[in-house]
Amino acid sequence: MESGRASAGAMEAALNRLQKLALHLGSEAGFESSPLSAEPTAARLSEKHSQLRVEKLQAFLAGSYKVDKERIYAFFQNHPELQTPVEISKVEHRELAYKQMKALVQEGGLKPLTLLMTDPAKYYNVFEAIGTVDLSLSIKMGVQYSLWGGSVVNLGTQKHKDKYAVAIETLEAPGCFAMTELHHGSNVQGVQTTATYDIARQEFVINTPNEGATKWWIGNAACHGKFATVFARLKLPSAKSHIDEDMGVHAFIVPIRSLEDHKVLPGVEIRDCGYKVGLNGVDNGALRFRNVRIPRENLLNRFGDVAPDGTYSSPLPSASKRFAATLGELVGGRVGLAYGSVAVLKAASTIAIRYSSVRQQFGPPGEPEIAILDYQSQQLKLMPMLASSYAFYFAADYLVKRYAEMKMTHDEAIVADVHALSAGLKAHITAYTAKSLSVCREACGGHGYAAVNRFGALRNDHDIFLTFEGDNTVLLQQVAADLLKQYKEKFSGGALAVTWLYLRQQMATYTSQTNPVATHRGSAEHLRDPTFQLNAFRYRTATLLHTAALRLRKHSARLGSFQAWNRCLNHLLTLAESHIESVILAKFVESYKRCQDPEARSALKTLCDLYALERIWKNIGSFRNEDYVAPSKAKAIQRQVELLCYEVRGMSGQLVDAFGIPDSMLRAPIGLKTGQYAEYSSMIGW
């Protein structure tokens, strides 16, 4: 008995010492562990942000493009017959999407190709609003203007712009972008379609040499396209042998249907790819070519030209340079997908958060039910998603500005930056959004399953974003390869010990936090300091980069470069994700700091803290393995994530309102600002 009391006393004393140690190391005192105890629902937090004016935050987010988005919204509000119904067949959806596009251009006065060439930032903002109306419409317009139109104006020369630009703008020349083949998706250099030059007739002969070379998933091909930009291997007669010389992949304008009667032209075969998981307003088709002749002028010749006598010329010295320049001009598609994916995440977050704030379930014994958004589990699902919506928006906005700068300057360094950044952001944002759509559906229970509430349509339509413009796994490898290239250039010629020493010197600003005191610091002030957050993200990225380089060098000596890359592939994908998250956080910090309204800036800072700490907590194993974070600090980070979710919940209604999506465009009864249940009931006739 005495022994038991002594043991209990010793345990109590040990616990007291641990508590004092935690306080000494900076753990928070007075943390409210149960947000559900707050009464009334989120009242204190709403009080804290009572001065947060939605219009100020909305203006900061929309920048100078608020009016452009509102014009798109107003156009569809004034044309209810153009809004996409919940239930619609594939055939009807395709015709409606084409009708919507024509109405925007011919009645609404929209000039997408002009915007793409003169003001890319406005172009992407307009397309965000269009995507809110119907993702099929935005993708169909993207095929017409970003891909078909963009390939003509970016890969062609002035003669092509003079001949086609106006007709593309007005939809007199609807077109396709025929790059992907049945056997070749991301590996564009491997396409097999051929374009053989006939000197006698000064024409290119387009052929599909085998089944695998069939152009596949070509938007606008099944129904509406009259032209296609076809990517094919340029074959020129060789003076030295009977075998044509392969000059690599080039782009050609190929008519596929008659301008007069829309009939498929001789030598062209078109098939319908059929019903898809989503985006059934887009008419994807398959194309084959049998000795289709086109004039020499139909070669898009900005980076490579063929003279009448078959002589090849190019301003670039090699096939690899030409190919890189060609793909570099087409990077706008990735920019648009990253930006568009953010719009989908904002819409889904709005629906789920608004519904969760009115849906009541259970509560303390003998007291009224509480909103499900007051449950910590619901907050941990939705509040990091809301923070990510803002984080991704600022990163995508930065990407759009860099893209616009690239188009103006053609600076090689900016081109390289946009190429890697667009690949990483497109992959990271679309993957996160895809997962979040399922989380939103589940978070809204049975009502999230109703088609009218849009989670199913958004999830299905967005799903292909993970594959569009390059499979995400391939794109992340491009990011990793770019990081390793920079790493190699920086440390070229240095011994491993020297390299590691230099790396640590370069990392001095954030490796200093690995000292015993810093690794235990868990105060709110420290954890919510952007310097700590950025340093943590960058430390993880730098460590992953260095260890990836070491592993690749080790395996390459024994396995060769290809197998070494494959052996380290998961490591490299993690490296790319870590780098992109660092970029996103850096842009979030920059963005909230430039916000002039103090209440809006405070709200953005809270969101940024949640984004940063939730990501650190998700990857806490990495930081623990490197002794960057002690166990006590890890627990403090977890507590801060829970507290920040609670704080963001208190202003979540204002934060989603600031996205500026009108109820008429959101079109989900449970996602409306008011009257959710009344609107929902009316959908079944009550």
Buried (B, 14 or more C-beta within 10 A) or exposed (E): EEEEEEEEEEEEEEEEEEEEEBEEBBBBEEEEEEBEEBEEBBEEBBEBBEEBBBEBBBBBBBEEBBEBBBBBBEBBEEBEEBBBEEEBEBEBBBBBBBEBBBBBBEEBEBBBBBBBBEBBBBBBBBBBBBBBBBBBBBBBBBBBBBBBBBBBBBBBBEEBBEBBBEBBBEBEBBBBBBBBBBBBBBEBEEBBBBBBBEBEEBBBBBBBEEEBBBBBBBBBBBBBBBBBBBBBBBBBBEEEEEEBBEBBBBBBBBBBBEEEEEEEEEBBBBEBBEEBEBBBBBBBBBBBBEEBBBEBBBBBBBBBBBEEEBEEEBEBEEBEEBBBBBBBBBBBBBBBBBBBBBBBBBBBBBBBBBBBBBBBEEEEEEEEEBBBBBBBEBBBBBBBBBBBBBBBBBBBBBBBEBBBBBBEEEEEEBBBBBBBBBBBBBBBBBBBBBEBBEBBBEBBBEBBEBEBBBBBBBBBBBBBBBBBBBBBBBBBBBBBBBBBEEBEEEBEEEEEEEBBEEBEEEBEEBBEBBEEEBBBBBBBEBBBBBEBBBBBBBBBBBBBBBEBBBBBEEBBEEEEEEEBBEBBBEBBBBBBBBBBBBBBBBBBBEBBEEBEBEBBBBBBBBBBBBBBBBBBBEBBEBBBEBEBBBEBBBBBBBBBBBBBBBBBBBBBBBBBBBBBBBBBBBBBBBBBEEEBBEBBEEEEEE
